[in-house]
Amino acid sequence: MWFWVVGLGVSDLVGDARHLSPSAQEALRLRAVAALVAGRDREDVAAVFGVSLKAVDIWWAKWRAGGREALVMRPRGRPVGVHQVLGEAEQAAVRQAVLDHRPCDVGLSGQLWTRRLIGGLIAKLYRVRLTEPGVGKYLKRWGLSFQRPDKRAVEQDPQAVARWHEETWPSIRAKAKKDGGEVLFADQVGIRSDQVTGRTWGEKGKTPVVRRTGNRFSVNAMSAISTKGRMHFMVFAESFTAEVMCRFLDRLAGHFDHKVHLVVDGHSAHRSKKVRDWLAAHPDDVELHFLPLYSPELNPDELVNADLKHSLPKQHRARDQAELAAETRRFFRRRQRQPHIVRGYFGGAHVRYALNENPMSF
């Protein structure tokens, strides 16, 4: 049975309160009590609002005991944390194990955590079996999400990486500041004609086909970037050797009127006698600094390489080596005009280097 509510400042159609939403039920309780406060008889209120006398009496008693707060909507279900299978200490232990270890480190299979494997860890530690959705609820509560992991070489020395962050890198910055120089990170990259990266739209269930030349060719490039958004590059057809490195150093030194502190990886060309001889002959032009072995994630110029390989296939497909070299140069020249993007490489997911716009302090 339906009634029109009149004389209460509202004109809402009200029916069986059990079929109303929680917020509508709250509004109904408040309006019914307001009618009682205004002097309406309880029988009239029950009839107008379509509820039982018992409901009206309960609402009136709650209002008298606790006021308006006693009538507002309350969250349904158990409060978070009540009657959970795992206690707080057990949850904290499982969360930390997931963050600090791989499954194979704790007697399970694989190197990446899934809900099934985390459920297996819980069963192993506490003899409690949870469904995968149940494990997922815990993971969400712990602030964890399913992500693509960064890769690290097993040969990497964590202590050397720690020294880089705590000692080597601050020392390089201090040197650059002292002699009025500038720090750049450099790396080399190879680009092949048959490389296809990224995704494209296509018919469901049918893999799209990308047409490309059957001739395989490649070019190489060397680039160097600074946190001020400066980028320098060189594209070449031959393999990367000590001679090529010296040529790049010549070109790099010619662009600066102050000393360059160049950070590179441990490539054999960087450590060759020819490069050492060049550096000895140009002590005021360039000084090399080496990253820890097997630590590409410490070099922001690696993100330039990834950007290049991701961007080139979206441009015109090169038909020969000359076109590929031209496309590669166009990419670097475009980035040279976009210093904000170059600065962004230093704040990528792999590396974190403080940006400093003072040209004589970095």
CORZI-V981783 format. One record per residue. N is the residue number from 1. NEAR is the number of other ideal C-beta (glycine too) atoms within 12 Angstrom. Layout:
BEGIN
((N	NEAR) (N	NEAR))
END
This chain:
BEGIN
((1	12) (2	13) (3	23) (4	17) (5	27) (6	18) (7	16) (8	27) (9	12) (10	20) (11	13) (12	20) (13	18) (14	31) (15	19) (16	18) (17	26) (18	14) (19	14) (20	21) (21	13) (22	18) (23	13) (24	21) (25	27) (26	23) (27	24) (28	38) (29	35) (30	28) (31	34) (32	39) (33	34) (34	26) (35	33) (36	30) (37	20) (38	16) (39	12) (40	24) (41	15) (42	26) (43	16) (44	22) (45	34) (46	27) (47	22) (48	32) (49	42) (50	26) (51	35) (52	19) (53	19) (54	12) (55	25) (56	31) (57	20) (58	22) (59	36) (60	28) (61	18) (62	24) (63	25) (64	16) (65	13) (66	15) (67	13) (68	18) (69	14) (70	20) (71	29) (72	20) (73	19) (74	16) (75	10) (76	9) (77	9) (78	9) (79	10) (80	14) (81	14) (82	11) (83	10) (84	21) (85	22) (86	30) (87	16) (88	16) (89	13) (90	22) (91	30) (92	16) (93	22) (94	36) (95	26) (96	17) (97	28) (98	35) (99	19) (100	12) (101	22) (102	22) (103	23) (104	14) (105	17) (106	24) (107	16) (108	25) (109	16) (110	18) (111	17) (112	20) (113	33) (114	21) (115	25) (116	23) (117	29) (118	37) (119	31) (120	28) (121	38) (122	34) (123	22) (124	19) (125	24) (126	21) (127	13) (128	22) (129	18) (130	28) (131	17) (132	18) (133	13) (134	22) (135	33) (136	20) (137	22) (138	33) (139	29) (140	16) (141	20) (142	23) (143	11) (144	22) (145	13) (146	15) (147	12) (148	8) (149	15) (150	16) (151	15) (152	20) (153	17) (154	11) (155	13) (156	22) (157	18) (158	17) (159	14) (160	22) (161	25) (162	16) (163	18) (164	29) (165	24) (166	12) (167	16) (168	24) (169	31) (170	18) (171	20) (172	32) (173	27) (174	17) (175	24) (176	34) (177	22) (178	17) (179	22) (180	20) (181	31) (182	39) (183	46) (184	46) (185	43) (186	43) (187	37) (188	35) (189	36) (190	25) (191	38) (192	24) (193	27) (194	20) (195	28) (196	20) (197	19) (198	17) (199	12) (200	14) (201	9) (202	11) (203	9) (204	7) (205	6) (206	8) (207	12) (208	14) (209	10) (210	17) (211	11) (212	19) (213	18) (214	9) (215	16) (216	15) (217	23) (218	27) (219	35) (220	31) (221	39) (222	43) (223	43) (224	41) (225	43) (226	40) (227	35) (228	24) (229	27) (230	31) (231	39) (232	35) (233	37) (234	32) (235	34) (236	28) (237	20) (238	22) (239	18) (240	32) (241	21) (242	24) (243	20) (244	28) (245	40) (246	31) (247	23) (248	38) (249	38) (250	24) (251	24) (252	36) (253	29) (254	16) (255	23) (256	28) (257	14) (258	24) (259	28) (260	42) (261	37) (262	42) (263	41) (264	41) (265	33) (266	25) (267	26) (268	17) (269	31) (270	33) (271	18) (272	22) (273	16) (274	21) (275	32) (276	21) (277	16) (278	29) (279	31) (280	16) (281	16) (282	23) (283	17) (284	18) (285	28) (286	41) (287	33) (288	37) (289	31) (290	26) (291	35) (292	30) (293	22) (294	20) (295	33) (296	32) (297	28) (298	37) (299	39) (300	39) (301	43) (302	33) (303	32) (304	43) (305	37) (306	24) (307	31) (308	41) (309	26) (310	20) (311	25) (312	37) (313	25) (314	18) (315	21) (316	15) (317	20) (318	30) (319	17) (320	18) (321	24) (322	16) (323	22) (324	36) (325	27) (326	21) (327	31) (328	40) (329	26) (330	23) (331	36) (332	35) (333	17) (334	21) (335	32) (336	24) (337	15) (338	21) (339	21) (340	17) (341	25) (342	34) (343	27) (344	23) (345	38) (346	36) (347	18) (348	27) (349	17) (350	25) (351	31) (352	16) (353	33) (354	18) (355	23) (356	20) (357	15) (358	15) (359	20) (360	18) (361	21) (362	33))
END
